[in-house]
Amino acid sequence: MDSRSRYITTPEDAEQFAASQMRDMGFPDARVTGRGADGGVDVVARRAVAQVKWMHSKVGRPDLQRLYGARGAEHSKDMLFFAELLSPSPYTQDAVGYADEHGIGLFAYTSDSNLFPVNQHAKDFVAGIDQVRAARAARATFMVTVRTVVWSSLLVVSICGLFISVLTVPSAAPVWLGFLALSVLGLVLARVYQPGAK
């Protein structure tokens, strides 16, 4: 189920939402660590770690320091922090300063699954979301074009076959008429049915 289409009502929902957003940001293997087993990390990926806070008061510098420490010696891993937007800013100024200094992307999310970047590092991660969605849209458009070309070609071949059969072998006309009907149906479906297009 797409996490963007549901409400966040539990800590587990928040963690699943964060993992989904991270996958869109270019961390395809992002997954929830599981309740109580995180050691300061709620979502992990090969190249990133994230902490998620749900129904939490303002996130302070100590929360971010725990994430930084939980990352351990793997300094190449990106760090992301997700906090529910319960006030104009879910992060203290100290927390934002610490995040900027240490390259932590700060995000605020709402219970209806909207995500907002809070600092520049988060905006950079969101640019990854835009790139992924643009790539998906481009692929969907490409596939529509391919299907249209294939079915249009079959339509042209069917029309030619129908005319040739009427002139040379009239008994073959019903077969070509069937191909013509299937080609028209395929062409219509290629334009109407567009899986992956949003």
Order of alpha helices (4+ residues) and beta strands (2+ residues): alpha-beta-beta-beta-alpha-beta-alpha-beta-beta-alpha-alpha
